[in-house]
Amino acid sequence: MQDRTQHKIGQQGRDEADKAQQVINFPNSRSSNCFINSDEKIDGTYSQAFYENNNLISRNTSQIGLKDYNIEWCIENVNDFNNIFTVEIFGEVAPFTATVQKKNYIDPNDLIDAVITALNLAVGAVATFTKTPSVQFETCLITLTCTKTFRFISPSTGISAGFSTYGIPFTNTLSNNYKIIPTLQYTKYIDVLITEIKQSQFTSDTFTGVQRFSSNDHIARIFVDTSLAIPRNIAAEYSNVDYFGFTHRALTSFVCTLYDEYQNILFSDTFLSGTDNIEIPYVKYNFTLNIIS
């Protein structure tokens, strides 16, 4: 049966009732899901986990995309990856190293108080660190001061792997104060990389320097919930999956690696129980990859 406007030339004069009022997207009939659960890894920790299954991804797969994720998060924002500060003080030959107490800080003034306690303990009678605190609901700014000019130098993991947490920068010259805005976020986002699906690359050129991996190789970038309390849940489901092309080949195993915003592998830890080395599950995750053949 022909449409009433078919084969007619010129203005059709369609009224409002002729226009599409709703668009329905039907699921692809040749799609399937690949479920990745950190509890089902064969080896490694959640930050670099090895998975194996004879029916993981078939040879006729053509597109893959992240459909949803659910992450249980218990990583403290001050941990073994970002709690060291090395400080140079005017007139002193050797630098001083301070270690901030590991903890999940939810108040910026408490965090900077812990930094000051660690710094004063490290430098002793050489100098005194203090702060001008922020006023709640009025400003986020905190001023870190010292009775002598100083600067932070490498190695300071609190800066190189913790700038978002503390808001403290590296500087080239000595100064009496730093104006900082701590966000208390260990990492603002997580990069999910599966090298067997999208091959990891080391790139070096005169413009960008060395990168651990190309941003084009990420399966996904997941932004961490801005809430500070732990444990917390980070979850989302995509109504429109962002697919990428997949070279036709079968996969029976792969390594899923999680990176923080500093391009370091996400913090993880283990403990010895007798002779067994056991993972501490600070993070548990479920990822669903949608696969189109």
C-alpha positions as CSV (number, residue, x, y, z in Angstrom):
1,M,0.0,0.0,0.0
2,Q,1.5,3.4,-1.0
3,D,1.9,6.3,1.3
4,R,-0.6,9.1,0.4
5,T,2.4,11.5,-0.4
6,Q,4.4,8.9,-2.4
7,H,5.2,9.9,-6.0
8,K,3.8,13.4,-5.6
9,I,6.0,16.4,-6.7
10,G,6.4,19.6,-4.8
11,Q,5.0,20.8,-1.5
12,Q,3.3,17.9,0.3
13,G,1.5,20.1,2.8
14,R,2.0,17.6,5.6
15,D,0.3,18.6,8.9
16,E,1.6,18.1,12.4
17,A,0.1,14.6,12.7
18,D,2.4,13.4,9.9
19,K,5.6,14.1,11.9
20,A,7.3,11.4,14.0
21,Q,6.3,12.0,17.6
22,Q,8.6,9.3,19.1
23,V,11.8,7.5,18.0
24,I,12.3,4.0,19.2
25,N,15.8,2.4,19.1
26,F,15.5,-1.4,18.9
27,P,18.4,-3.4,20.4
28,N,20.8,-5.1,17.9
29,S,19.6,-8.7,17.4
30,R,23.3,-9.8,17.1
31,S,24.5,-8.4,20.4
32,S,25.6,-10.1,23.6
33,N,27.1,-9.2,26.9
34,C,30.5,-9.9,28.4
35,F,30.4,-9.6,32.2
36,I,33.6,-8.8,34.0
37,N,33.5,-9.3,37.8
38,S,36.7,-8.6,39.9
39,D,35.8,-11.5,42.2
40,E,36.1,-13.8,39.2
41,K,39.7,-12.9,38.2
42,I,42.2,-15.7,37.9
43,D,45.2,-13.8,39.2
44,G,46.4,-10.3,40.2
45,T,44.6,-7.6,42.2
46,Y,41.6,-5.5,41.1
47,S,43.9,-2.8,39.7
48,Q,45.5,-5.3,37.3
49,A,43.4,-8.4,37.0
50,F,43.8,-11.5,34.8
51,Y,40.6,-13.1,33.4
52,E,40.3,-16.3,31.5
53,N,37.3,-18.0,29.8
54,N,37.2,-20.2,26.7
55,N,34.1,-18.4,25.5
56,L,35.2,-14.8,26.4
57,I,35.0,-13.0,23.0
58,S,34.2,-14.8,19.8
59,R,36.0,-14.4,16.5
60,N,33.1,-12.8,14.7
61,T,32.9,-9.9,17.1
62,S,33.0,-6.5,15.3
63,Q,32.2,-3.9,17.9
64,I,32.5,-3.5,21.7
65,G,31.4,-0.9,24.1
66,L,30.9,-0.4,27.9
67,K,27.2,-0.9,28.7
68,D,27.3,-0.3,32.5
69,Y,29.6,-0.4,35.5
70,N,29.2,-0.8,39.3
71,I,32.1,-0.1,41.6
72,E,32.3,-0.6,45.4
73,W,35.0,1.9,46.5
74,C,36.8,1.9,49.8
75,I,40.2,3.5,48.9
76,E,41.3,6.2,51.4
77,N,42.1,9.5,49.8
78,V,45.4,9.5,51.7
79,N,47.2,6.2,51.3
80,D,50.6,4.7,50.6
81,F,50.6,6.1,47.1
82,N,50.3,9.8,48.0
83,N,51.3,10.5,51.6
84,I,55.0,11.6,51.3
85,F,56.2,15.2,51.2
86,T,59.8,16.3,50.8
87,V,60.5,19.9,51.7
88,E,63.5,22.1,51.1
89,I,64.0,24.9,53.7
90,F,66.2,28.0,53.3
91,G,69.6,27.7,54.9
92,E,69.3,23.9,55.4
93,V,71.7,21.6,53.5
94,A,69.5,18.5,53.4
95,P,65.8,18.3,52.7
96,F,63.2,16.9,55.2
97,T,60.7,14.1,54.5
98,A,57.3,14.1,56.1
99,T,54.8,11.2,56.0
100,V,51.1,12.1,56.4
101,Q,48.8,9.8,58.4
102,K,46.9,7.5,56.1
103,K,43.2,8.1,56.5
104,N,40.0,9.0,54.5
105,Y,39.8,12.7,55.2
106,I,36.4,14.4,54.6
107,D,37.3,17.9,55.9
108,P,40.0,19.9,54.1
109,N,41.1,21.6,57.3
110,D,41.6,18.2,59.0
111,L,43.7,17.1,56.0
112,I,46.0,20.1,56.0
113,D,46.3,19.9,59.8
114,A,47.6,16.3,59.3
115,V,50.1,17.6,56.7
116,I,51.3,20.4,59.1
117,T,51.7,17.9,61.9
118,A,53.8,15.6,59.7
119,L,55.9,18.6,58.4
120,N,56.6,20.0,61.9
121,L,57.5,16.6,63.2
122,A,60.0,16.2,60.2
123,V,61.7,19.6,60.5
124,G,61.8,19.8,64.3
125,A,63.1,23.1,65.6
126,V,64.3,24.3,62.2
127,A,61.0,25.9,61.3
128,T,57.3,26.0,62.1
129,F,54.4,25.3,59.7
130,T,50.9,26.8,60.3
131,K,47.8,27.5,58.2
132,T,45.1,30.0,57.8
133,P,42.0,27.8,57.7
134,S,39.1,28.1,55.3
135,V,35.8,29.4,56.6
136,Q,33.1,26.8,56.0
137,F,30.6,27.8,53.2
138,E,32.5,31.0,52.4
139,T,35.8,29.9,50.8
140,C,37.7,26.8,49.9
141,L,41.1,28.5,50.2
142,I,43.6,27.5,52.8
143,T,47.0,29.2,53.2
144,L,49.9,27.0,54.2
145,T,52.7,29.1,55.8
146,C,56.2,28.6,57.3
147,T,58.5,30.7,59.5
148,K,61.2,30.2,56.8
149,T,61.0,30.2,53.1
150,F,60.5,26.7,51.7
151,R,59.3,24.6,48.7
152,F,58.3,21.1,48.0
153,I,60.7,19.0,45.9
154,S,60.7,15.5,44.5
155,P,60.1,12.9,45.7
156,S,56.8,14.2,47.0
157,T,54.0,11.7,46.2
158,G,51.5,14.0,47.8
159,I,52.1,16.3,44.8
160,S,53.0,13.9,41.9
161,A,50.3,11.4,42.8
162,G,48.1,13.5,45.1
163,F,47.6,17.0,43.7
164,S,43.8,16.6,43.6
165,T,43.8,15.5,47.2
166,Y,45.9,18.2,48.8
167,G,46.0,21.0,46.2
168,I,49.7,21.6,46.9
169,P,51.9,22.3,43.8
170,F,55.6,22.1,43.0
171,T,57.4,25.5,42.7
172,N,60.7,26.6,41.3
173,T,61.5,29.1,44.1
174,L,61.3,29.3,47.9
175,S,58.3,31.1,49.5
176,N,56.8,31.7,52.9
177,N,53.3,30.5,51.9
178,Y,51.2,28.4,49.5
179,K,47.6,29.2,48.7
180,I,45.8,25.8,48.1
181,I,42.4,24.4,47.5
182,P,42.2,20.7,48.6
183,T,39.6,18.6,46.8
184,L,40.2,15.5,48.9
185,Q,39.9,13.3,45.8
186,Y,42.5,10.5,45.5
187,T,41.6,10.5,41.8
188,K,39.0,12.3,39.8
189,Y,38.5,9.4,37.4
190,I,39.5,5.9,36.6
191,D,40.7,4.8,33.1
192,V,39.8,1.2,32.2
193,L,42.2,-0.4,29.8
194,I,42.1,-3.9,28.4
195,T,45.2,-4.3,26.3
196,E,44.1,-7.4,24.5
197,I,41.1,-5.5,23.1
198,K,42.7,-2.2,22.4
199,Q,46.5,-2.5,22.4
200,S,48.5,-0.4,24.8
201,Q,51.0,2.0,23.3
202,F,54.1,3.9,24.5
203,T,54.3,7.1,22.6
204,S,57.1,9.7,22.7
205,D,57.5,12.8,20.7
206,T,58.6,16.4,21.1
207,F,55.1,17.7,21.9
208,T,53.7,15.3,24.6
209,G,56.6,13.4,26.1
210,V,56.2,9.8,27.2
211,Q,52.7,8.5,27.9
212,R,51.9,5.2,29.5
213,F,49.1,4.6,27.0
214,S,47.2,6.3,24.3
215,S,43.8,7.8,25.3
216,N,42.4,6.1,22.2
217,D,43.1,2.7,23.9
218,H,40.8,3.2,26.8
219,I,37.8,1.0,27.1
220,A,36.2,3.8,29.3
221,R,36.9,6.7,31.5
222,I,34.8,6.5,34.7
223,F,34.5,9.6,36.8
224,V,34.6,9.0,40.5
225,D,31.7,10.0,42.7
226,T,32.4,13.4,44.3
227,S,31.1,12.2,47.7
228,L,33.9,11.8,50.2
229,A,32.6,9.2,52.6
230,I,33.6,5.5,52.2
231,P,32.4,3.0,51.4
232,R,30.7,4.4,48.4
233,N,29.1,3.1,45.3
234,I,30.0,4.4,41.8
235,A,27.5,3.1,39.2
236,A,26.0,4.1,35.8
237,E,24.3,2.5,32.8
238,Y,24.6,3.9,29.3
239,S,21.4,4.2,27.2
240,N,23.6,4.8,24.2
241,V,26.7,2.7,24.2
242,D,29.8,4.2,22.6
243,Y,31.1,1.3,20.5
244,F,34.5,1.0,19.0
245,G,35.6,-1.3,16.2
246,F,37.2,-4.7,17.1
247,T,39.6,-6.6,14.9
248,H,38.0,-10.0,14.2
249,R,39.7,-12.5,16.5
250,A,38.8,-14.8,19.4
251,L,39.9,-13.9,23.0
252,T,40.0,-16.5,25.7
253,S,41.9,-14.3,28.2
254,F,42.8,-10.7,28.9
255,V,44.1,-8.3,31.6
256,C,41.9,-5.5,32.9
257,T,44.0,-2.6,34.2
258,L,42.7,0.4,36.1
259,Y,44.6,3.7,36.1
260,D,44.2,6.8,38.2
261,E,44.3,10.4,36.9
262,Y,48.1,10.5,37.3
263,Q,48.4,7.5,34.8
264,N,49.5,5.3,37.7
265,I,47.9,1.9,38.3
266,L,45.2,2.3,40.8
267,F,46.2,1.8,44.5
268,S,45.9,-1.7,45.8
269,D,47.4,-3.6,48.7
270,T,47.8,-7.2,50.0
271,F,48.6,-8.8,53.4
272,L,50.4,-12.0,54.4
273,S,48.4,-14.6,56.1
274,G,50.9,-17.3,57.0
275,T,52.5,-17.9,53.6
276,D,49.5,-16.7,51.6
277,N,49.6,-13.3,50.0
278,I,45.9,-12.1,50.1
279,E,44.4,-9.1,48.4
280,I,42.7,-6.4,50.4
281,P,39.5,-5.7,48.4
282,Y,39.5,-1.9,48.6
283,V,37.7,-1.9,45.2
284,K,35.2,-4.4,43.7
285,Y,33.8,-3.9,40.3
286,N,31.4,-5.2,37.7
287,F,31.7,-4.1,34.1
288,T,29.3,-5.2,31.3
289,L,30.8,-5.0,27.8
290,N,28.2,-5.1,25.0
291,I,29.4,-7.0,22.0
292,I,28.0,-6.8,18.4
293,S,28.8,-9.5,15.9
